[in-house]
Amino acid sequence: MRIRVVIACLSLAGTMVAQTAGSSPTSAETKRSPLASTEPLKIDSAKEADIRRLMDLVGAGSLGSQMIDEMQKNIKPLMTQALPPGDYREQLVQLFFEKFRSKINPQQLVDMAVPAYDRHFTHQEIRGLIEFYQTPLGQKAVSVLPRLMVELQETGRKWGEGIGRDSMQEVMSEHPELEKALEDAKKSSQP
């Protein structure tokens, strides 16, 4: 069971890194299915150059590092708790994250983002994004949005916990037989 939690944490780590490189679909229609072929698709060289320019403007490489920092902060306690207790645990988790970080190349994130942006944005839309991110407001968005997302995730987590706690309290007060069954289960599981 604990190994599954560690594997889930690692999958989450990969997903978070991938989200940094990916893009959200826009109103633009996708030109082709990303699953249609395993062969790399040819991208117009001028569009690719503009996508790379956009990635540079938004700091895609540094965003990847910020995501890894947040991922480590959030996943490290889960990994630590998932492993059996022992003096080795902290060192193992620390060495894992050092190894994980050593394998991350920000340029690879950009390279993976290029085909995704090509699928989801037209060349004209890419040029529009470049124009926006060259403005003071665009540059402010680049600097503020990563922190804003972390803040909103934390706010959402607290909000969800509060709703969850209130919901459980209401269920228990409405169904005293379930509350008693829970208490009995707790007593029987304690040594």
C-alpha positions as CSV (number, residue, x, y, z in Angstrom):
1,M,0.0,0.0,0.0
2,R,2.8,2.4,0.9
3,I,4.6,1.7,-2.3
4,R,1.4,2.7,-4.2
5,V,1.3,6.0,-2.4
6,V,5.0,6.7,-3.4
7,I,4.2,5.7,-7.0
8,A,1.2,8.0,-7.0
9,C,3.4,10.8,-5.7
10,L,5.9,10.2,-8.5
11,S,3.1,10.2,-11.1
12,L,1.8,13.4,-9.6
13,A,5.3,14.9,-9.9
14,G,5.4,14.0,-13.6
15,T,2.0,15.4,-14.2
16,M,2.9,18.7,-12.5
17,V,6.0,19.0,-14.7
18,A,4.0,18.2,-17.8
19,Q,1.4,20.8,-16.9
20,T,4.1,23.4,-16.9
21,A,5.0,22.5,-20.5
22,G,1.4,22.1,-21.7
23,S,-1.2,24.5,-22.7
24,S,-4.9,24.8,-22.2
25,P,-7.1,24.5,-25.3
26,T,-8.5,27.8,-26.6
27,S,-11.4,28.5,-28.8
28,A,-9.2,27.7,-31.8
29,E,-9.9,24.4,-33.2
30,T,-7.2,21.8,-33.0
31,K,-5.9,21.0,-36.4
32,R,-5.1,17.4,-35.7
33,S,-5.4,14.8,-32.9
34,P,-2.3,14.5,-30.8
35,L,-3.0,10.7,-30.7
36,A,-3.4,10.4,-34.4
37,S,0.2,9.4,-35.0
38,T,3.3,8.5,-33.0
39,E,5.5,10.3,-35.5
40,P,6.5,13.9,-34.7
41,L,4.4,16.3,-36.7
42,K,6.0,19.0,-38.8
43,I,5.5,22.5,-37.5
44,D,5.9,25.6,-39.7
45,S,9.4,26.9,-38.9
46,A,8.1,30.5,-38.6
47,K,5.4,29.4,-36.2
48,E,7.8,27.3,-34.2
49,A,10.2,30.2,-33.9
50,D,7.3,32.4,-32.6
51,I,6.2,29.7,-30.1
52,R,9.8,29.5,-28.8
53,R,9.8,33.3,-28.5
54,L,6.6,33.1,-26.6
55,M,8.0,30.4,-24.3
56,D,11.0,32.7,-23.7
57,L,8.7,35.7,-22.9
58,V,6.7,33.8,-20.4
59,G,9.7,32.2,-18.8
60,A,8.7,28.6,-19.4
61,G,12.0,27.2,-18.1
62,S,11.8,29.2,-14.8
63,L,8.1,28.3,-14.5
64,G,9.1,24.6,-14.6
65,S,11.6,25.2,-11.7
66,Q,8.9,27.0,-9.7
67,M,6.5,24.1,-10.3
68,I,9.2,21.6,-9.2
69,D,9.7,23.7,-6.0
70,E,6.0,23.6,-5.2
71,M,5.7,19.9,-6.1
72,Q,8.6,19.1,-3.8
73,K,7.1,21.1,-0.9
74,N,3.7,19.3,-1.4
75,I,4.8,15.8,-2.2
76,K,7.8,15.5,0.2
77,P,5.6,15.0,3.3
78,L,3.4,12.5,1.5
79,M,6.4,10.4,0.3
80,T,8.0,10.6,3.8
81,Q,4.8,9.3,5.4
82,A,4.3,6.6,2.8
83,L,7.6,5.0,3.6
84,P,8.1,2.8,6.7
85,P,9.5,4.7,9.7
86,G,13.3,4.7,10.1
87,D,16.4,6.9,10.1
88,Y,16.9,6.3,6.4
89,R,13.6,8.0,5.4
90,E,14.6,11.7,5.3
91,Q,17.8,10.9,3.4
92,L,16.1,8.7,0.9
93,V,13.4,11.3,0.1
94,Q,16.1,14.1,-0.1
95,L,18.3,12.1,-2.4
96,F,15.3,11.2,-4.6
97,F,14.5,14.9,-5.1
98,E,18.1,15.7,-5.8
99,K,18.2,13.0,-8.5
100,F,14.8,14.1,-9.8
101,R,16.0,17.7,-10.2
102,S,19.3,16.6,-11.8
103,K,17.3,15.0,-14.6
104,I,15.1,18.0,-15.4
105,N,16.3,20.2,-18.3
106,P,14.2,23.3,-18.8
107,Q,14.9,23.3,-22.5
108,Q,13.2,19.9,-22.7
109,L,10.0,21.4,-21.2
110,V,10.1,24.1,-23.9
111,D,10.7,21.4,-26.6
112,M,7.7,19.5,-25.3
113,A,5.5,22.6,-25.2
114,V,6.1,23.6,-28.8
115,P,3.9,20.8,-30.4
116,A,1.2,21.4,-27.8
117,Y,1.1,25.1,-28.5
118,D,1.1,24.3,-32.2
119,R,-2.0,22.1,-31.8
120,H,-4.0,24.5,-29.7
121,F,-3.1,27.9,-31.1
122,T,-3.0,29.3,-34.6
123,H,0.1,31.2,-35.7
124,Q,-1.9,34.4,-35.5
125,E,-2.9,33.6,-31.9
126,I,0.7,32.9,-31.0
127,R,1.6,36.3,-32.4
128,G,-1.2,37.9,-30.4
129,L,0.1,36.2,-27.2
130,I,3.6,37.5,-28.0
131,E,2.2,41.0,-28.3
132,F,0.4,40.7,-25.0
133,Y,3.3,39.3,-23.1
134,Q,5.6,42.1,-24.3
135,T,3.4,44.7,-22.7
136,P,3.8,45.7,-19.0
137,L,0.5,43.9,-18.2
138,G,1.7,40.8,-19.9
139,Q,5.0,40.9,-18.0
140,K,3.1,41.4,-14.7
141,A,1.0,38.4,-15.6
142,V,4.1,36.3,-16.0
143,S,5.5,37.3,-12.7
144,V,2.2,37.2,-10.7
145,L,0.3,34.2,-12.1
146,P,2.5,31.4,-10.6
147,R,2.2,32.9,-7.1
148,L,-1.5,33.6,-7.7
149,M,-2.1,29.9,-8.7
150,V,-0.3,28.7,-5.5
151,E,-2.4,31.1,-3.4
152,L,-5.6,30.0,-5.1
153,Q,-4.8,26.4,-4.7
154,E,-4.2,26.9,-0.9
155,T,-7.4,28.9,-0.6
156,G,-9.3,26.2,-2.5
157,R,-7.8,23.5,-0.3
158,K,-8.8,25.3,2.9
159,W,-12.3,26.0,1.5
160,G,-12.7,22.3,0.5
161,E,-11.5,21.1,3.9
162,G,-14.0,23.4,5.6
163,I,-16.9,22.1,3.4
164,G,-15.7,18.6,4.0
165,R,-15.6,19.0,7.8
166,D,-19.0,20.6,7.9
167,S,-20.5,17.9,5.6
168,M,-19.1,15.1,7.8
169,Q,-20.4,16.8,11.0
170,E,-23.9,17.1,9.4
171,V,-23.9,13.5,8.3
172,M,-22.9,12.3,11.7
173,S,-25.5,14.4,13.5
174,E,-28.2,13.2,11.0
175,H,-27.1,9.6,11.3
176,P,-26.1,8.8,14.9
177,E,-25.9,5.1,14.0
178,L,-23.0,5.8,11.6
179,E,-21.3,7.9,14.2
180,K,-21.5,5.0,16.7
181,A,-20.3,2.6,14.1
182,L,-17.3,4.9,13.4
183,E,-16.5,5.1,17.1
184,D,-16.7,1.3,17.4
185,A,-14.4,0.8,14.4
186,K,-11.9,3.2,16.0
187,K,-11.9,1.3,19.3
188,S,-11.5,-2.1,17.6
189,S,-8.6,-0.9,15.5
190,Q,-6.6,0.5,18.4
191,P,-4.2,-2.0,20.1
